[in-house]
Amino acid sequence: MEALARHLPRVAARARWVALGEWPTPLVPLVIDGRPVWVKQEGVSSAMYGGNKVRTLEVWLGHAQERGARRIWAIGAYGSNHAIATVLHAPRAGLDAGAVLFPQPASEWAIENCGALIASGCPIVRLHNVAEVPFAAMWLARRERDAIVMPPGGATPVGTFGAVSAAFELAEQIASGAAPPPRRVVLAIGSTCTTAGLLAGFSLAHAIGLWRWPVPVVHGVRVTPWPVTSRLRIAELAFRTLVRVERLGGPRVATHVPELFARLAVDGRELGPGYGRATPAGMRAMSAIRELRLDGVYSGKAAAALLRLHRAGVEPLVFWASKSNVVLPSPSLAAVDAAPRALRDWLGGSD
């Protein structure tokens, strides 16, 4: 939230937040097929656990503090980046954390995250499927009156503020000459929080004169299917983010949902057989871009779209590299034995 605080200090002061990340994350060129793309290296945002979720949590943990919460719950799949980021970073804000988890296909990246959740010893509520999420959230909210339950990925106008600040940060880096103004910003869409926040952030930065160039298209690459990643849903979340900025004392941005809709591309070509399932194109992209830590669930699929756009001559491009660079340790046998049986079976390959 540092960049937002520099340019809209009143908004940042009223939207309570906790400093977690190391900002700005680098914006560096990467030469592919003889021509550059520019990479926003979100993976190095924290030595504890980086990635784009650190920005989301800076605001959510501040929100939880403001509400006097004792614990914050994250909701996601077994291998959720958001869940493990929450569990690792919440103690820095003086909060306990728990995870509500639903099944996903096993992969090395999901197993790494789930193993770290188990190793943390955090409370885990294991669901049978994603359809149980709203009921579990309501049950937790009633059971723990002093807890905050985030939706999957923290995707509300609270969580999007982190990515709004990231758009401001990118504008500062471009103004300093680190990269040319991008035509498109390419990233994975899972919960939609980062995508909607960037979409709102570019509009807001342009409105206050910080983004002095044509506003880029936010090119979201589906890793979660419709309707979660509905283009209209993302544009509406971006609009609600801009409304919240105004309510907190920021400028009124004369942008409506149709205008935000026009600045958003939702690319479904890399989803493959569904969430959590790696694709041949994603794996080829991971082999082609060895300079970055990518995963087959999220960022590898976005990288496949990046290569496709780059080879079609779309430029300049900024790639939002969202996977944490930190490799998480495996849990002890004792921690695995204490985990819910379904998670033990899944880790062991029985599910």
MARMARTI-383850 format. One record per residue (C-alpha): residue number from 0; z, y, x; residue in three letters. Coordinates in steps of 0.1 Angstrom, whole numbers, plus 5000, padded with zeros to 4 digits. Example, Ala and Ser with C-alpha at 12.3 -4.5 7.8 and 13.67 -1.06 7.14 Angstrom:
REM residues 2
+-----+------+------+------+------+
| seq |   pz |   py |   px | type |
+-----+------+------+------+------+
|   0 | 5078 | 4955 | 5123 |  ALA |
|   1 | 5071 | 4989 | 5137 |  SER |
+-----+------+------+------+------+
***
This chain:
REM residues 351
+-----+------+------+------+------+
| seq |   pz |   py |   px | type |
+-----+------+------+------+------+
|   0 | 5000 | 5000 | 5000 |  MET |
|   1 | 5000 | 5023 | 5030 |  GLU |
|   2 | 4965 | 5037 | 5025 |  ALA |
|   3 | 4972 | 5044 | 4989 |  LEU |
|   4 | 5004 | 5062 | 4999 |  ALA |
|   5 | 4985 | 5084 | 5023 |  ARG |
|   6 | 4961 | 5096 | 4997 |  HIS |
|   7 | 4980 | 5093 | 4964 |  LEU |
|   8 | 5016 | 5096 | 4975 |  PRO |
|   9 | 5029 | 5104 | 4940 |  ARG |
|  10 | 5014 | 5072 | 4926 |  VAL |
|  11 | 5027 | 5051 | 4955 |  ALA |
|  12 | 5061 | 5065 | 4952 |  ALA |
|  13 | 5063 | 5056 | 4915 |  ARG |
|  14 | 5048 | 5022 | 4919 |  ALA |
|  15 | 5076 | 5006 | 4939 |  ARG |
|  16 | 5064 | 4984 | 4967 |  TRP |
|  17 | 5078 | 4964 | 4997 |  VAL |
|  18 | 5062 | 4967 | 5031 |  ALA |
|  19 | 5050 | 4932 | 5041 |  LEU |
|  20 | 5017 | 4934 | 5059 |  GLY |
|  21 | 5003 | 4947 | 5091 |  GLU |
|  22 | 4978 | 4973 | 5081 |  TRP |
|  23 | 4950 | 4981 | 5085 |  PRO |
|  24 | 4935 | 4947 | 5089 |  THR |
|  25 | 4905 | 4947 | 5113 |  PRO |
|  26 | 4870 | 4955 | 5102 |  LEU |
|  27 | 4847 | 4939 | 5128 |  VAL |
|  28 | 4810 | 4931 | 5131 |  PRO |
|  29 | 4798 | 4894 | 5131 |  LEU |
|  30 | 4763 | 4887 | 5142 |  VAL |
|  31 | 4745 | 4861 | 5121 |  ILE |
|  32 | 4709 | 4852 | 5127 |  ASP |
|  33 | 4706 | 4882 | 5150 |  GLY |
|  34 | 4718 | 4908 | 5124 |  ARG |
|  35 | 4754 | 4919 | 5118 |  PRO |
|  36 | 4776 | 4916 | 5088 |  VAL |
|  37 | 4811 | 4932 | 5088 |  TRP |
|  38 | 4843 | 4912 | 5082 |  VAL |
|  39 | 4875 | 4925 | 5067 |  LYS |
|  40 | 4900 | 4901 | 5084 |  GLN |
|  41 | 4927 | 4898 | 5058 |  GLU |
|  42 | 4938 | 4866 | 5073 |  GLY |
|  43 | 4958 | 4885 | 5100 |  VAL |
|  44 | 4977 | 4906 | 5076 |  SER |
|  45 | 5010 | 4888 | 5084 |  SER |
|  46 | 5022 | 4866 | 5113 |  ALA |
|  47 | 5043 | 4847 | 5087 |  MET |
|  48 | 5014 | 4840 | 5062 |  TYR |
|  49 | 4985 | 4863 | 5058 |  GLY |
|  50 | 4955 | 4866 | 5035 |  GLY |
|  51 | 4948 | 4888 | 5006 |  ASN |
|  52 | 4979 | 4877 | 4986 |  LYS |
|  53 | 5001 | 4898 | 5010 |  VAL |
|  54 | 4987 | 4930 | 4994 |  ARG |
|  55 | 4993 | 4916 | 4959 |  THR |
|  56 | 5029 | 4907 | 4967 |  LEU |
|  57 | 5038 | 4941 | 4982 |  GLU |
|  58 | 5036 | 4955 | 4947 |  VAL |
|  59 | 5049 | 4925 | 4928 |  TRP |
|  60 | 5080 | 4922 | 4949 |  LEU |
|  61 | 5087 | 4959 | 4946 |  GLY |
|  62 | 5082 | 4955 | 4908 |  HIS |
|  63 | 5107 | 4926 | 4908 |  ALA |
|  64 | 5133 | 4947 | 4928 |  GLN |
|  65 | 5129 | 4976 | 4903 |  GLU |
|  66 | 5135 | 4952 | 4874 |  ARG |
|  67 | 5167 | 4939 | 4891 |  GLY |
|  68 | 5153 | 4904 | 4893 |  ALA |
|  69 | 5170 | 4877 | 4913 |  ARG |
|  70 | 5140 | 4854 | 4915 |  ARG |
|  71 | 5103 | 4856 | 4913 |  ILE |
|  72 | 5081 | 4827 | 4901 |  TRP |
|  73 | 5045 | 4822 | 4912 |  ALA |
|  74 | 5021 | 4801 | 4891 |  ILE |
|  75 | 4991 | 4782 | 4906 |  GLY |
|  76 | 4975 | 4749 | 4915 |  ALA |
|  77 | 4993 | 4725 | 4939 |  TYR |
|  78 | 4976 | 4741 | 4969 |  GLY |
|  79 | 4979 | 4777 | 4957 |  SER |
|  80 | 4977 | 4804 | 4984 |  ASN |
|  81 | 4995 | 4828 | 4960 |  HIS |
|  82 | 5024 | 4804 | 4955 |  ALA |
|  83 | 5030 | 4797 | 4992 |  ILE |
|  84 | 5027 | 4834 | 5000 |  ALA |
|  85 | 5053 | 4842 | 4974 |  THR |
|  86 | 5077 | 4816 | 4986 |  VAL |
|  87 | 5074 | 4827 | 5022 |  LEU |
|  88 | 5075 | 4865 | 5016 |  HIS |
|  89 | 5100 | 4869 | 4987 |  ALA |
|  90 | 5131 | 4865 | 5009 |  PRO |
|  91 | 5119 | 4896 | 5029 |  ARG |
|  92 | 5125 | 4915 | 4996 |  ALA |
|  93 | 5159 | 4899 | 4990 |  GLY |
|  94 | 5145 | 4876 | 4963 |  LEU |
|  95 | 5145 | 4839 | 4957 |  ASP |
|  96 | 5112 | 4823 | 4948 |  ALA |
|  97 | 5099 | 4793 | 4928 |  GLY |
|  98 | 5066 | 4778 | 4921 |  ALA |
|  99 | 5050 | 4765 | 4889 |  VAL |
| 100 | 5023 | 4741 | 4899 |  LEU |
| 101 | 4995 | 4723 | 4881 |  PHE |
| 102 | 4972 | 4696 | 4895 |  PRO |
| 103 | 4940 | 4702 | 4916 |  GLN |
| 104 | 4917 | 4680 | 4936 |  PRO |
| 105 | 4932 | 4670 | 4970 |  ALA |
| 106 | 4918 | 4686 | 5001 |  SER |
| 107 | 4931 | 4694 | 5036 |  GLU |
| 108 | 4937 | 4730 | 5027 |  TRP |
| 109 | 4955 | 4723 | 4994 |  ALA |
| 110 | 4976 | 4696 | 5011 |  ILE |
| 111 | 4986 | 4721 | 5038 |  GLU |
| 112 | 4998 | 4747 | 5013 |  ASN |
| 113 | 5015 | 4722 | 4990 |  CYS |
| 114 | 5033 | 4706 | 5020 |  GLY |
| 115 | 5046 | 4740 | 5030 |  ALA |
| 116 | 5059 | 4746 | 4995 |  LEU |
| 117 | 5077 | 4713 | 4996 |  ILE |
| 118 | 5090 | 4721 | 5031 |  ALA |
| 119 | 5104 | 4754 | 5019 |  SER |
| 120 | 5128 | 4737 | 4995 |  GLY |
| 121 | 5119 | 4761 | 4968 |  CYS |
| 122 | 5124 | 4751 | 4931 |  PRO |
| 123 | 5092 | 4736 | 4918 |  ILE |
| 124 | 5082 | 4731 | 4881 |  VAL |
| 125 | 5054 | 4706 | 4881 |  ARG |
| 126 | 5030 | 4707 | 4851 |  LEU |
| 127 | 5007 | 4680 | 4839 |  HIS |
| 128 | 4977 | 4704 | 4835 |  ASN |
| 129 | 4968 | 4740 | 4835 |  VAL |
| 130 | 4970 | 4742 | 4797 |  ALA |
| 131 | 5008 | 4741 | 4800 |  GLU |
| 132 | 5010 | 4773 | 4820 |  VAL |
| 133 | 5017 | 4798 | 4792 |  PRO |
| 134 | 5044 | 4775 | 4777 |  PHE |
| 135 | 5060 | 4770 | 4811 |  ALA |
| 136 | 5060 | 4808 | 4817 |  ALA |
| 137 | 5077 | 4815 | 4784 |  MET |
| 138 | 5103 | 4787 | 4790 |  TRP |
| 139 | 5112 | 4801 | 4824 |  LEU |
| 140 | 5114 | 4837 | 4811 |  ALA |
| 141 | 5139 | 4826 | 4784 |  ARG |
| 142 | 5158 | 4803 | 4808 |  ARG |
| 143 | 5162 | 4828 | 4836 |  GLU |
| 144 | 5167 | 4863 | 4822 |  ARG |
| 145 | 5170 | 4877 | 4857 |  ASP |
| 146 | 5137 | 4863 | 4869 |  ALA |
| 147 | 5101 | 4876 | 4870 |  ILE |
| 148 | 5073 | 4852 | 4862 |  VAL |
| 149 | 5040 | 4863 | 4876 |  MET |
| 150 | 5007 | 4851 | 4860 |  PRO |
| 151 | 4984 | 4830 | 4882 |  PRO |
| 152 | 4975 | 4851 | 4912 |  GLY |
| 153 | 4996 | 4880 | 4900 |  GLY |
| 154 | 4965 | 4892 | 4882 |  ALA |
| 155 | 4978 | 4922 | 4862 |  THR |
| 156 | 4975 | 4960 | 4868 |  PRO |
| 157 | 5007 | 4956 | 4889 |  VAL |
| 158 | 4992 | 4931 | 4913 |  GLY |
| 159 | 4958 | 4949 | 4916 |  THR |
| 160 | 4974 | 4979 | 4932 |  PHE |
| 161 | 4974 | 4961 | 4965 |  GLY |
| 162 | 4936 | 4957 | 4965 |  ALA |
| 163 | 4932 | 4993 | 4953 |  VAL |
| 164 | 4950 | 5003 | 4985 |  SER |
| 165 | 4927 | 4980 | 5004 |  ALA |
| 166 | 4896 | 4999 | 4991 |  ALA |
| 167 | 4912 | 5031 | 5004 |  PHE |
| 168 | 4918 | 5014 | 5038 |  GLU |
| 169 | 4882 | 5003 | 5040 |  LEU |
| 170 | 4870 | 5039 | 5032 |  ALA |
| 171 | 4891 | 5052 | 5061 |  GLU |
| 172 | 4877 | 5026 | 5085 |  GLN |
| 173 | 4841 | 5034 | 5075 |  ILE |
| 174 | 4848 | 5071 | 5079 |  ALA |
| 175 | 4860 | 5064 | 5114 |  SER |
| 176 | 4827 | 5046 | 5123 |  GLY |
| 177 | 4840 | 5010 | 5122 |  ALA |
| 178 | 4811 | 5000 | 5099 |  ALA |
| 179 | 4783 | 5015 | 5078 |  PRO |
| 180 | 4790 | 5020 | 5041 |  PRO |
| 181 | 4784 | 4985 | 5026 |  PRO |
| 182 | 4758 | 4978 | 4999 |  ARG |
| 183 | 4779 | 4949 | 4987 |  ARG |
| 184 | 4814 | 4936 | 4994 |  VAL |
| 185 | 4815 | 4898 | 4991 |  VAL |
| 186 | 4846 | 4878 | 4983 |  LEU |
| 187 | 4859 | 4848 | 4964 |  ALA |
| 188 | 4870 | 4852 | 4928 |  ILE |
| 189 | 4899 | 4829 | 4919 |  GLY |
| 190 | 4926 | 4847 | 4898 |  SER |
| 191 | 4905 | 4880 | 4898 |  THR |
| 192 | 4933 | 4901 | 4911 |  CYS |
| 193 | 4917 | 4912 | 4944 |  THR |
| 194 | 4882 | 4916 | 4928 |  THR |
| 195 | 4895 | 4938 | 4900 |  ALA |
| 196 | 4916 | 4958 | 4924 |  GLY |
| 197 | 4887 | 4965 | 4947 |  LEU |
| 198 | 4865 | 4974 | 4918 |  LEU |
| 199 | 4890 | 4999 | 4906 |  ALA |
| 200 | 4898 | 5011 | 4941 |  GLY |
| 201 | 4862 | 5020 | 4950 |  PHE |
| 202 | 4859 | 5040 | 4918 |  SER |
| 203 | 4892 | 5058 | 4924 |  LEU |
| 204 | 4884 | 5065 | 4961 |  ALA |
| 205 | 4850 | 5079 | 4951 |  HIS |
| 206 | 4866 | 5101 | 4924 |  ALA |
| 207 | 4890 | 5117 | 4949 |  ILE |
| 208 | 4863 | 5122 | 4975 |  GLY |
| 209 | 4876 | 5095 | 4999 |  LEU |
| 210 | 4846 | 5072 | 4994 |  TRP |
| 211 | 4818 | 5096 | 5002 |  ARG |
| 212 | 4790 | 5072 | 5000 |  TRP |
| 213 | 4773 | 5053 | 4971 |  PRO |
| 214 | 4799 | 5030 | 4955 |  VAL |
| 215 | 4792 | 4994 | 4966 |  PRO |
| 216 | 4787 | 4964 | 4943 |  VAL |
| 217 | 4818 | 4941 | 4944 |  VAL |
| 218 | 4801 | 4907 | 4947 |  HIS |
| 219 | 4826 | 4881 | 4935 |  GLY |
| 220 | 4818 | 4844 | 4942 |  VAL |
| 221 | 4833 | 4821 | 4916 |  ARG |
| 222 | 4857 | 4795 | 4928 |  VAL |
| 223 | 4874 | 4793 | 4894 |  THR |
| 224 | 4851 | 4788 | 4863 |  PRO |
| 225 | 4846 | 4810 | 4833 |  TRP |
| 226 | 4864 | 4822 | 4813 |  PRO |
| 227 | 4890 | 4830 | 4840 |  VAL |
| 228 | 4863 | 4847 | 4861 |  THR |
| 229 | 4845 | 4863 | 4832 |  SER |
| 230 | 4827 | 4895 | 4843 |  ARG |
| 231 | 4840 | 4914 | 4813 |  LEU |
| 232 | 4875 | 4902 | 4819 |  ARG |
| 233 | 4874 | 4915 | 4855 |  ILE |
| 234 | 4860 | 4948 | 4845 |  ALA |
| 235 | 4887 | 4953 | 4819 |  GLU |
| 236 | 4914 | 4945 | 4844 |  LEU |
| 237 | 4899 | 4971 | 4867 |  ALA |
| 238 | 4899 | 4996 | 4839 |  PHE |
| 239 | 4935 | 4989 | 4830 |  ARG |
| 240 | 4944 | 4994 | 4867 |  THR |
| 241 | 4928 | 5029 | 4866 |  LEU |
| 242 | 4947 | 5037 | 4834 |  VAL |
| 243 | 4980 | 5027 | 4852 |  ARG |
| 244 | 4971 | 5049 | 4881 |  VAL |
| 245 | 4968 | 5079 | 4857 |  GLU |
| 246 | 5001 | 5070 | 4840 |  ARG |
| 247 | 5018 | 5070 | 4873 |  LEU |
| 248 | 5006 | 5106 | 4880 |  GLY |
| 249 | 4973 | 5099 | 4896 |  GLY |
| 250 | 4939 | 5113 | 4887 |  PRO |
| 251 | 4920 | 5105 | 4856 |  ARG |
| 252 | 4888 | 5086 | 4866 |  VAL |
| 253 | 4859 | 5092 | 4842 |  ALA |
| 254 | 4849 | 5056 | 4844 |  THR |
| 255 | 4846 | 5031 | 4815 |  HIS |
| 256 | 4844 | 4994 | 4813 |  VAL |
| 257 | 4805 | 4994 | 4812 |  PRO |
| 258 | 4803 | 5014 | 4844 |  GLU |
| 259 | 4827 | 4991 | 4861 |  LEU |
| 260 | 4808 | 4961 | 4847 |  PHE |
| 261 | 4776 | 4975 | 4863 |  ALA |
| 262 | 4793 | 4977 | 4898 |  ARG |
| 263 | 4804 | 4940 | 4896 |  LEU |
| 264 | 4783 | 4909 | 4904 |  ALA |
| 265 | 4798 | 4875 | 4895 |  VAL |
| 266 | 4780 | 4848 | 4914 |  ASP |
| 267 | 4784 | 4813 | 4900 |  GLY |
| 268 | 4760 | 4796 | 4924 |  ARG |
| 269 | 4786 | 4783 | 4948 |  GLU |
| 270 | 4812 | 4769 | 4923 |  LEU |
| 271 | 4798 | 4734 | 4926 |  GLY |
| 272 | 4816 | 4707 | 4906 |  PRO |
| 273 | 4846 | 4729 | 4899 |  GLY |
| 274 | 4878 | 4745 | 4912 |  TYR |
| 275 | 4892 | 4730 | 4944 |  GLY |
| 276 | 4861 | 4709 | 4951 |  ARG |
| 277 | 4843 | 4716 | 4984 |  ALA |
| 278 | 4805 | 4720 | 4983 |  THR |
| 279 | 4779 | 4711 | 5009 |  PRO |
| 280 | 4768 | 4748 | 5011 |  ALA |
| 281 | 4804 | 4759 | 5016 |  GLY |
| 282 | 4810 | 4733 | 5044 |  MET |
| 283 | 4777 | 4744 | 5061 |  ARG |
| 284 | 4789 | 4780 | 5059 |  ALA |
| 285 | 4822 | 4770 | 5075 |  MET |
| 286 | 4803 | 4753 | 5103 |  SER |
| 287 | 4780 | 4784 | 5108 |  ALA |
| 288 | 4809 | 4809 | 5109 |  ILE |
| 289 | 4834 | 4793 | 5132 |  ARG |
| 290 | 4848 | 4827 | 5143 |  GLU |
| 291 | 4868 | 4828 | 5110 |  LEU |
| 292 | 4893 | 4805 | 5095 |  ARG |
| 293 | 4877 | 4795 | 5062 |  LEU |
| 294 | 4886 | 4769 | 5036 |  ASP |
| 295 | 4865 | 4748 | 5013 |  GLY |
| 296 | 4884 | 4759 | 4981 |  VAL |
| 297 | 4879 | 4796 | 4983 |  TYR |
| 298 | 4866 | 4815 | 5013 |  SER |
| 299 | 4840 | 4788 | 5024 |  GLY |
| 300 | 4822 | 4792 | 4991 |  LYS |
| 301 | 4823 | 4830 | 4994 |  ALA |
| 302 | 4809 | 4826 | 5029 |  ALA |
| 303 | 4780 | 4805 | 5015 |  ALA |
| 304 | 4771 | 4833 | 4992 |  ALA |
| 305 | 4774 | 4858 | 5021 |  LEU |
| 306 | 4749 | 4838 | 5042 |  LEU |
| 307 | 4725 | 4836 | 5012 |  ARG |
| 308 | 4726 | 4873 | 5006 |  LEU |
| 309 | 4723 | 4881 | 5044 |  HIS |
| 310 | 4692 | 4859 | 5047 |  ARG |
| 311 | 4677 | 4875 | 5017 |  ALA |
| 312 | 4679 | 4909 | 5035 |  GLY |
| 313 | 4707 | 4924 | 5014 |  VAL |
| 314 | 4726 | 4948 | 5038 |  GLU |
| 315 | 4749 | 4962 | 5049 |  PRO |
| 316 | 4774 | 4936 | 5038 |  LEU |
| 317 | 4812 | 4934 | 5041 |  VAL |
| 318 | 4828 | 4900 | 5038 |  PHE |
| 319 | 4864 | 4899 | 5026 |  TRP |
| 320 | 4878 | 4870 | 5047 |  ALA |
| 321 | 4908 | 4862 | 5025 |  SER |
| 322 | 4922 | 4830 | 5041 |  LYS |
| 323 | 4954 | 4832 | 5061 |  SER |
| 324 | 4950 | 4826 | 5098 |  ASN |
| 325 | 4984 | 4809 | 5100 |  VAL |
| 326 | 4983 | 4771 | 5100 |  VAL |
| 327 | 5014 | 4760 | 5081 |  LEU |
| 328 | 5036 | 4731 | 5093 |  PRO |
| 329 | 5039 | 4698 | 5075 |  SER |
| 330 | 5070 | 4690 | 5055 |  PRO |
| 331 | 5097 | 4665 | 5068 |  SER |
| 332 | 5099 | 4631 | 5052 |  LEU |
| 333 | 5132 | 4641 | 5037 |  ALA |
| 334 | 5116 | 4671 | 5020 |  ALA |
| 335 | 5087 | 4650 | 5007 |  VAL |
| 336 | 5112 | 4624 | 4993 |  ASP |
| 337 | 5130 | 4652 | 4974 |  ALA |
| 338 | 5097 | 4665 | 4959 |  ALA |
| 339 | 5086 | 4657 | 4923 |  PRO |
| 340 | 5071 | 4622 | 4923 |  ARG |
| 341 | 5037 | 4634 | 4911 |  ALA |
| 342 | 5034 | 4657 | 4942 |  LEU |
| 343 | 5045 | 4629 | 4965 |  ARG |
| 344 | 5018 | 4606 | 4950 |  ASP |
| 345 | 4992 | 4634 | 4953 |  TRP |
| 346 | 5001 | 4641 | 4989 |  LEU |
| 347 | 4999 | 4604 | 4996 |  GLY |
| 348 | 4965 | 4601 | 4980 |  GLY |
| 349 | 4976 | 4582 | 4949 |  SER |
| 350 | 4965 | 4609 | 4925 |  ASP |
+-----+------+------+------+------+
***
